Amino acid sequence: MVTPWTILLVTFLATLPESRSASPTILSESDTSVLTKVSVFETGKFHPITSHIGSRFTCSPPKPLLIVRPKEDGTYPVILFHHGTAFQNSWYTDVLKFISSHGYIVVAPQLYQLMPPSGQRELDLAAKVANWLPLCLQCVLPENIEGDLHNLALAGHSRGGFIAFALALGHADVSPDVNFSALIGVDPVAGISKQIQIQPKILNHESCSFDLPIPVAVIGSGLGNKPVLPFPPLACAPDGVSHTEFFNECKPPCSHFVPTDYGHMDFLDDDIGPIGSAARLLCKQSKWWASRDLLRRTAGGVIVAFLEAFFKGNYTDYNKILLNPYLAPATLDPVQNKSKGTSCSSLSAMTIPAFAFE
């Protein structure tokens, strides 16, 4: 029954402002100029070039590489990027070129072709590729282009995200000859469930259990934990072993970005061939009309902003994204940040800028 008190309550609630977390602020046409100020979401000023490095090179790497680098002469930070389960490194070309256009050299090894090896074997192969970098990366780059290994980021998608974390945590049997300065997980997955994890097991389900001395960014997917079919209820990024738990176990500084409307495979190129397209069907995807390019620009822009902040001390765009996630091309919810000096155990969305405790 509707009473006068009910009418008064409804009227009062209608006057309250909407929560930003429930409904991101929509910019009016007159305010759209602010979007241009978050330049990391637009293609950068450099012109990326891709090259495939195999055994025919004098400085042949332990595994074939896809290298994406700027055409222009200069010294650039390096990102070592690992592919997902049974994926081809070339399936990430669009997002890697986007990142490279902002002044980065991306090295993406092809650790295996189809059947994944054991987790430990894959991890040791990744370590061998990392150790190849200081010895031979310059050998396969043009004379006037140099990789800055003092600013070396470790990254990966899906199972490759697990490999990146495991390598940073020191679980490889191959001793590392390089120091990593930042870590990025793109929808990382560490197994099928809490009980069935890839070896070596790295998730302890304890807040801030990762002993990492470097800044971390975790990018998830809003649909990754959703199964395609009700039975069997299998998801490509299951709860308990995916991005939320990785962020939970990171110590500050660490941030977490979740593109709400996209799935685990939406980070890949649109054209990934018949095998890739078949694999995409196994994961919950975005709506058919949704542009995956918006996700790639969002993920690539977050990665660039994160590295610009922690490699170059330029926190401007990074803090804009943390404080105003609606500025991203794709909807980000939640956006969470553990800055230095904040509570390590809190998983609530924070609006504390990354520089607040620097």
N, C-alpha and C positions, 0 to 999 in steps of 0.2 A: 504494500500500500504506500502511495506517495503522500508524504506529510509536508507541511510547511517547512519543517526543519530540513527535510530532504532537499527541497527546492533551494533553500538557503545554502546548504552544503554544496550542491552541484554548482550553484552560481559562484560561490567562493572559489571552488577548485578550477573553474573555467578561467578565472582571472590570474591563476598562477602561471609563471613562465614554464615552457616545456623543458624537461631535462635534456641536456646536450647528449648524454650517453644514450638516451632512448631515441632521440631524433636529432641528428646533426644539424647545425645551423645552415640554412640555405642562403647563399650570398645573393643579394639582389643584383640586377644588371649593372647598377652604378658602382657596386663593390667588387666586380669581377677583376678589376685591375690588380687586386691584392694577390691573385693567383700567379701573376707574372713574377712576383717577388720570390716565389718558391721555385727557383730556377732548376732545382734538381729533378723536377718532374717533366722538364722539357729536354729534348736532345741537346747535348753539350756542344761546345765549339770545336771539338776535335773530330777528325774523320777516321773512324775505325777501319782497320784492315784485319782480315782473318787469314791465318796460315795454319797448315797442318804439318806437324813435325813428327817424322817417323824414323825408322832405323837407317834410312839412306843418308841422313845427315852425319857430318863428322862428329858432332857432339850429340850423338843419338841418346834420347832419354830412355829411362827404364820401360816406359809405356808410351804409346802414341799420344800426342798432345794437340789440342786446338788452342792456338794463341790468338787472342784478339788484342790489338794494340792501336794506339793513335798513329796516324800517318805522319804527323808533324814531329820534328826533332825535339828531343827533350828527355828529361829524367822523370819517370812516373812510378808511383806506388804499384805494388804487385798484389794481385788476388789469386790464390790457388783455389780453384773451384772444382768440387767433386760431384759427379752425376749420381742420379738415383738408381734404384734397382733395375738392372738390365736396360738402362737407358743409354742412348748415344749422347756424347758430349755436344754433338752438333745440334741437338734438339733445343739447346739453350742459346743458340746464336743470337736471337733478337735481343734478349735481355742482357746478354754479355756485351753486345755491341753498344747498347744503350749506356751501360756503365762505362765502357771504354771511351765513349764520346765525351765523358767528363774528365778525362785525363788519367786513365788507369790501364795497366797491362793485366789482362786476365789469362791465366794459364789453366786450362781445363784438361786433365788427363783422361784417357779412356782406359780405365783400370781393368776391364774385362769386356767381352762382347755380348754374351747372352746369359749364360748360367752364372750367377754370382758365386764366387769362391766363399770360403768361410770368412766370417767377419775379421778374424785375426789376420788371415792371409791378405785380404783386401786392405786392411789397415797398414800392414807392412809394405805393401806395394805403394800406398800413398806416401808413406814415410820415405821410401826410396826416391820417389819423384820430388818430394820436398828437398831432399839432400842434393839432388841434381841441380837445383836452381842456382846456388852460389857458384858452382863449378862451371856450368855450361849455359845458363840462360842467355848471357851476353853473346855467346857464340852463335845463337840462332836469331839474334836481333840485328837490325841494321846498325851500321857504325855509329850513327848520331842519335840512336835511341837507347836509353839505358833503363834497366829496372832497378828501382830503389828498394833493396831488400831490407833496409832498416825500417821500412814501412810495408810489412808483408802481412796480408790478411788471409786467414784461413776460412773457407766457406764451403757450403755444399747444400744440396737439395735432397730431401727424402732420406734414403739410406746414406747418401753422400753427406747429409748434414750430420748424421751419427758419426760417420768417419771423421769429419772435421772436428767434432767435439772430442772423440776418442783420441785423435792425434794430439790435440791441444792438451789433453789431460795426461799424456805420457804413457798411453797403453800399448804403443807399438813396441815390438821386439827389436826393431831397428832404431838405434840411437839417433836422435835428430841432430843435424848439424846446422840448423837454422833456428832463429827465434821469431816467434809469431807475435805480432803487435795488436791484432784484433781478431775476433771470431764472429762469424755470421752463420746462422742456421736458417735455411729457407724451408719451412715446413719439415723440420727434421723428424725422422721416425727411427726408433730404436728397437723395433720388434713388432710382434703381433698383439701382445698383451703384456701386462705387468709380469705375468708368470713365464712368458715365452719371449725373451729378449735376445737380440743379436749378441754374440760373444765377441769381444769381452764386454761384459755387462757394465754399463756406466751409470744407469739411473738407480738411485737408492730411495727415491720418494721421500727425501728429507730436504726441507727448504735450505737453500744455500750450501748444499753439500759439495758442489763443484769447486775444487781448489784451483781456480783460474786467476792469475794475476793481471789479466788483460780485459779490456771492455768487450762486451758481448751484445749482439743484436739478434733477436729471434723474430722471424716473420712466419706467421702461421697461415692457415686457411680456414675460413668459416665453415666450409662444407667438407673438409677433409675427414672428419670423424663421422660423417653420415654414410651409411651403406647404400649401394645402388639398389639392391633388392632387400626386401624384408627378411628373406631366408635364402641362403645363409646371411646373417647380419654382419658381413665383413666390411670394414672400412679401410681406406688406404692410409689414413693417419689416425689410428685408434687412440681413444682417450687413455691416458696413463703412460703412453710411450711416445707422445708427440709434442708439439710446440709448447703447450701449456706447462707440461712437466719439465721440459728443458728450461723454460724461464723460471719456474719455481726453484730449480736447483742451482741457478746462477747467483753468484754474489754480485753486489754492486761494483762497478756500474754495469747495468744491464737493462735493456729495453725490449718491449714486446709489442708487435704490431700484427693485427689480424684483419685481413681483407674479408669482410663479412660474407660477401656474395659469391665467393670463388672457391674452387676445389683444388685438390692436391696436384692435379695434372695441368691446371690452367696456367701455370707459370711457363710452360713450354711453348715453343713456336706453334703457330697455327698449322703449318705444313710439316708434319713429322713422319710422313710415309705411312704405308698400310700397317706395319707392325706397331708403330707408335700410336696410330689412330685406334687400333684394336685395344692396345693397352689403356688408352684414355677412357674407353668404355667401362673399364673395371672400377673406375673411381667416380664419385659424385662430381658432377660438373656444374658450372654456372649455367644460367638460363641461355637458351640458344641465341637470343638476341644480344646478350651481353658481350661487350668487346673485351677479349683477353688482353689487348694492347693496353687497356687502362690498368689492368693488374700488373703487367710487366713494367709499365712506367712507374707505378706506385712502388713496387718492390725494388726496382732499380734505383728510383729516387731516394727511397729510405736508406738503401745501402750506401749510396754516394753521400748523403747527408751525414750518416753515421761516421763514415771514414773521414770526411772533411772535418768533422768535429774532433775526432780523436787522433787523427794523423796530422792535421794542420792547425788545430786550435780554432777553427771557424765553426762556432756553434749556432750560427744564425738560422740556417734552414732546419737544422736538426731540432732546435727548440721550437721553431714555428710548427713543425709537425707534431711534436709532443703536446704542445699547448692547444693547437688548432688542427686536429686530424682531418677535419672536413675539407681542408685545403688540398688533400690528396685526390688524384683522379678517381680512385676507387674508394668506397666507403671503408674506413678503418674503425673497428669496434670489437674488442677493446684496444686501447693504446695504454700501455703500462710502462712505468719507468722506475728503476731502482737507482737513485743517484747516491753518490758517496755521502754517508752520514744519515741515510734514511734507514728505516726498519727493514732488516733483511728478510723477515718472514712475511711481510705484507704483500698480498697479491692484488690489492685494490688498485683501481686506476688512479694514477697520480698526475698532478698537473705541475710537478716540480721540474723546472728546466734542468737540462743536463749540466749546465755550468754552475748551478746553484751552490754546490759544495766543492767546486774545484778550487 
